[in-house]
Amino acid sequence: MFYRENGQFKTSYAADQQIFPIAQDRWAVMAIVAFAFIGVPMLADEYMFRAILIPFVILSLAALGVNILVGYCGQISLGSGAFMAVGAYAAYNTYVRIDGMPLIVALLSGGFFATLVGVFFGIPSLRVKGLYLAVATLAAQFFCDWAFLRIGWFTHGNPSGSVSVSNLQVLGWAINNPLNKYLFCLAVLVVFALLAKNLVRSAIGREWMAIRDMDVAAAVIGIRPMYAKLTAFAVSSFIVGVAGALWGFVHLGSWEPAAFSVDRSFQLLFMVIIGGMGSIMGSFFGAAFIVVLPIFLNQFLPALGDVVGITISTAAVSHTELMIFGALIVWFLIVEPHGLARLWSVGKQKLRLWPFPH
């Protein structure tokens, strides 16, 4: 009964087109955001910030970018890790080569250069699709891995390919402890999530979804496939590039190309599949699932082994994690292709009718 829309009348077009037209959704989202900014810092310890919260926030941002390309536009990409690497190394070079470069501008420059690379490797999407497009974007992964490892200019002359940053600050606010890092990344995530939510509801967002559903029919009604696909690659690569810069600057502090390997690309794709393709909320669900599950298994499996009298090694835990990931992906593709976001949507629909039969 508490999730009814009775009495919530819309008296203008702007009111009808709100991001959250139902009052309960608006209050719930504002409460969640307020708790994330105020409640979480009061409850979490340093380990939770470093191991769970900061990776979750940054990977949610990256999954948001991948979801725009894969979920909303239907263009399969296996080069997300490469775009993260481009964002991280471009932001690093901008930050260290230009004196007095603000951190925010450096991070956005990482997104800008990732956009250029993403659009370049997105050009094959104009002629190929499906598995062939996935292979074309996978080429970006191997090319970027080679470039950042072999070309010394990107790493400022470091032959190992490893770079590092320190003394980060924004407008005099030092980002030097886990709490400040979490709050900074969370603020960036909230801004980009709001922009992405508005973008997918706009004209270009509807063009992306039309291309995803049936590109031939979309072209017949006047949608330009080249414009729609390349803009999806551009927006997605920009968000993923900013996430890569945050991953290197804020989470790692010191990194090398292996931090953005092909495993990262698959991880982001798994987030979108499990969380829900074509859903902003699904990006958060998928990131939370991928971040929390390994930590849960690392704690649960050894404890279970102690109970039954079996010693479970770290390698066994790692292999079990991969098997569970694979099984879950297959299960979601068969049982619920739209992921956790669809289950969330179904739950809300049932709440609208509860306690009446449906």
LOZA-717898 format. One record per residue (C-alpha): residue number from 1; residue in one letter; x, y, z. Coordinates in steps of 0.5 Angstrom, whole numbers, plus 500, padded with zeros to 3 digits. Layout:
REM LOZA-717898
- NUM;A;X;Y;Z
...
This chain:
REM LOZA-717898
- 1;M;500;500;500
- 2;F;506;505;501
- 3;Y;508;505;494
- 4;R;502;507;491
- 5;E;502;513;486
- 6;N;495;515;488
- 7;G;494;523;489
- 8;Q;501;524;485
- 9;F;498;528;479
- 10;K;502;532;474
- 11;T;500;539;472
- 12;S;506;540;467
- 13;Y;510;537;462
- 14;A;516;538;466
- 15;A;513;535;472
- 16;D;511;529;468
- 17;Q;518;528;465
- 18;Q;522;528;472
- 19;I;527;523;472
- 20;F;524;520;478
- 21;P;516;521;477
- 22;I;514;517;483
- 23;A;515;521;490
- 24;Q;517;515;493
- 25;D;523;514;488
- 26;R;525;521;489
- 27;W;525;520;497
- 28;A;529;514;497
- 29;V;534;516;492
- 30;M;535;522;496
- 31;A;536;518;502
- 32;I;541;513;499
- 33;V;545;519;497
- 34;A;545;522;503
- 35;F;547;516;507
- 36;A;552;515;502
- 37;F;555;522;504
- 38;I;554;522;511
- 39;G;552;515;514
- 40;V;557;511;511
- 41;P;563;515;513
- 42;M;561;514;520
- 43;L;560;507;520
- 44;A;566;504;515
- 45;D;573;503;517
- 46;E;579;504;513
- 47;Y;579;497;511
- 48;M;572;497;508
- 49;F;574;504;505
- 50;R;580;501;501
- 51;A;577;494;500
- 52;I;570;495;498
- 53;L;567;502;498
- 54;I;572;506;493
- 55;P;573;500;488
- 56;F;565;499;488
- 57;V;564;507;487
- 58;I;570;507;481
- 59;L;567;501;478
- 60;S;560;503;478
- 61;L;562;509;474
- 62;A;566;504;469
- 63;A;560;500;469
- 64;L;556;506;467
- 65;G;560;507;461
- 66;V;560;500;459
- 67;N;552;500;460
- 68;I;551;506;455
- 69;L;555;502;450
- 70;V;553;495;451
- 71;G;546;496;454
- 72;Y;543;502;451
- 73;C;546;502;444
- 74;G;547;494;443
- 75;Q;555;495;441
- 76;I;559;489;444
- 77;S;565;492;447
- 78;L;571;488;450
- 79;G;576;494;450
- 80;S;573;497;456
- 81;G;580;496;460
- 82;A;584;499;454
- 83;F;579;505;455
- 84;M;581;505;463
- 85;A;588;505;461
- 86;V;588;511;456
- 87;G;584;515;461
- 88;A;589;513;467
- 89;Y;595;514;463
- 90;A;593;521;459
- 91;A;591;524;466
- 92;Y;598;522;469
- 93;N;601;525;463
- 94;T;597;531;463
- 95;Y;598;532;471
- 96;V;605;531;471
- 97;R;607;535;465
- 98;I;603;541;466
- 99;D;605;545;472
- 100;G;599;547;476
- 101;M;594;542;473
- 102;P;588;542;477
- 103;L;586;535;479
- 104;I;579;535;476
- 105;V;582;538;469
- 106;A;587;532;469
- 107;L;581;527;470
- 108;L;577;530;465
- 109;S;583;530;460
- 110;G;583;523;461
- 111;G;576;522;459
- 112;F;577;526;453
- 113;F;583;522;450
- 114;A;579;516;452
- 115;T;574;519;448
- 116;L;578;519;442
- 117;V;581;512;442
- 118;G;574;510;443
- 119;V;571;513;437
- 120;F;577;511;433
- 121;F;576;503;435
- 122;G;568;504;434
- 123;I;569;506;427
- 124;P;568;498;425
- 125;S;562;498;429
- 126;L;559;502;422
- 127;R;560;495;418
- 128;V;560;490;423
- 129;K;557;487;429
- 130;G;556;482;434
- 131;L;562;477;435
- 132;Y;566;481;430
- 133;L;565;488;433
- 134;A;567;485;440
- 135;V;574;482;436
- 136;A;575;489;433
- 137;T;574;492;440
- 138;L;579;487;443
- 139;A;584;489;439
- 140;A;584;496;443
- 141;Q;586;492;449
- 142;F;592;489;446
- 143;F;594;495;442
- 144;C;594;499;449
- 145;D;597;494;453
- 146;W;603;494;448
- 147;A;603;502;447
- 148;F;604;503;455
- 149;L;609;498;456
- 150;R;613;499;450
- 151;I;613;507;449
- 152;G;617;510;454
- 153;W;613;517;453
- 154;F;607;515;456
- 155;T;610;513;463
- 156;H;615;519;463
- 157;G;621;515;461
- 158;N;620;509;466
- 159;P;622;502;463
- 160;S;617;498;467
- 161;G;611;502;465
- 162;S;609;503;472
- 163;V;607;510;474
- 164;S;605;514;481
- 165;V;602;520;483
- 166;S;601;523;490
- 167;N;599;529;494
- 168;L;592;530;490
- 169;Q;588;536;492
- 170;V;582;539;489
- 171;L;581;546;491
- 172;G;585;546;497
- 173;W;582;539;500
- 174;A;587;534;500
- 175;I;585;527;498
- 176;N;590;523;502
- 177;N;586;519;506
- 178;P;581;513;505
- 179;L;575;517;507
- 180;N;577;523;503
- 181;K;578;519;497
- 182;Y;571;515;498
- 183;L;568;522;498
- 184;F;571;525;492
- 185;C;570;519;488
- 186;L;562;519;490
- 187;A;561;526;488
- 188;V;564;524;481
- 189;L;560;518;481
- 190;V;553;522;483
- 191;V;555;527;478
- 192;F;556;522;472
- 193;A;550;518;474
- 194;L;545;524;474
- 195;L;548;526;467
- 196;A;547;519;464
- 197;K;540;518;467
- 198;N;538;525;463
- 199;L;542;523;457
- 200;V;539;516;456
- 201;R;532;519;457
- 202;S;534;525;451
- 203;A;533;524;444
- 204;I;540;521;443
- 205;G;539;516;448
- 206;R;532;514;444
- 207;E;537;513;438
- 208;W;541;509;442
- 209;M;536;504;444
- 210;A;533;504;437
- 211;I;539;502;434
- 212;R;540;497;439
- 213;D;533;494;438
- 214;M;533;494;430
- 215;D;538;498;427
- 216;V;535;497;420
- 217;A;529;500;422
- 218;A;532;505;426
- 219;A;535;508;419
- 220;V;529;507;415
- 221;I;525;512;420
- 222;G;531;517;419
- 223;I;536;515;425
- 224;R;543;516;423
- 225;P;547;509;425
- 226;M;554;512;424
- 227;Y;552;518;429
- 228;A;548;514;434
- 229;K;554;509;434
- 230;L;560;513;435
- 231;T;556;518;440
- 232;A;555;512;444
- 233;F;562;510;443
- 234;A;564;517;445
- 235;V;560;518;451
- 236;S;562;511;454
- 237;S;569;512;453
- 238;F;569;518;456
- 239;I;566;516;462
- 240;V;570;509;462
- 241;G;576;514;461
- 242;V;575;518;467
- 243;A;573;512;471
- 244;G;580;509;469
- 245;A;584;516;471
- 246;L;580;515;478
- 247;W;582;508;479
- 248;G;589;510;478
- 249;F;590;516;481
- 250;V;585;515;487
- 251;H;585;508;488
- 252;L;592;505;486
- 253;G;596;511;487
- 254;S;601;507;483
- 255;W;600;503;477
- 256;E;602;499;471
- 257;P;599;497;464
- 258;A;597;490;468
- 259;A;592;494;472
- 260;F;588;495;466
- 261;S;588;488;463
- 262;V;583;484;459
- 263;D;581;481;465
- 264;R;578;488;467
- 265;S;574;489;460
- 266;F;571;482;462
- 267;Q;570;484;469
- 268;L;566;490;467
- 269;L;562;486;462
- 270;F;560;481;467
- 271;M;558;487;471
- 272;V;553;490;466
- 273;I;550;483;464
- 274;I;549;481;472
- 275;G;547;488;474
- 276;G;542;489;468
- 277;M;543;491;461
- 278;G;540;498;459
- 279;S;539;500;466
- 280;I;543;505;470
- 281;M;541;502;477
- 282;G;544;495;474
- 283;S;551;498;473
- 284;F;551;499;481
- 285;F;548;492;482
- 286;G;553;489;478
- 287;A;559;493;481
- 288;A;556;491;488
- 289;F;556;484;486
- 290;I;563;483;483
- 291;V;566;487;488
- 292;V;563;484;494
- 293;L;563;477;492
- 294;P;570;475;492
- 295;I;571;478;499
- 296;F;565;474;501
- 297;L;568;468;498
- 298;N;575;469;501
- 299;Q;572;469;508
- 300;F;566;464;507
- 301;L;570;458;504
- 302;P;576;458;508
- 303;A;571;458;514
- 304;L;566;453;511
- 305;G;573;448;510
- 306;D;574;449;517
- 307;V;567;447;519
- 308;V;568;440;515
- 309;G;575;439;516
- 310;I;578;441;510
- 311;T;583;446;508
- 312;I;582;450;502
- 313;S;588;454;499
- 314;T;588;461;496
- 315;A;588;458;489
- 316;A;582;454;490
- 317;V;578;460;493
- 318;S;580;464;487
- 319;H;578;458;482
- 320;T;572;457;486
- 321;E;570;465;485
- 322;L;571;464;477
- 323;M;567;458;477
- 324;I;561;462;481
- 325;F;562;468;476
- 326;G;561;463;470
- 327;A;555;460;473
- 328;L;552;466;475
- 329;I;553;469;468
- 330;V;550;463;465
- 331;W;544;463;470
- 332;F;542;470;469
- 333;L;543;469;461
- 334;I;538;464;461
- 335;V;533;465;467
- 336;E;533;473;467
- 337;P;537;476;461
- 338;H;536;483;464
- 339;G;539;482;470
- 340;L;538;484;478
- 341;A;535;491;475
- 342;R;530;487;472
- 343;L;528;483;479
- 344;W;528;490;482
- 345;S;523;493;477
- 346;V;519;487;478
- 347;G;519;487;486
- 348;K;517;495;485
- 349;Q;511;493;481
- 350;K;509;488;486
- 351;L;509;493;491
- 352;R;505;497;487
- 353;L;499;492;488
- 354;W;501;489;495
- 355;P;497;487;499
- 356;F;492;485;493
- 357;P;492;479;489
- 358;H;496;480;483
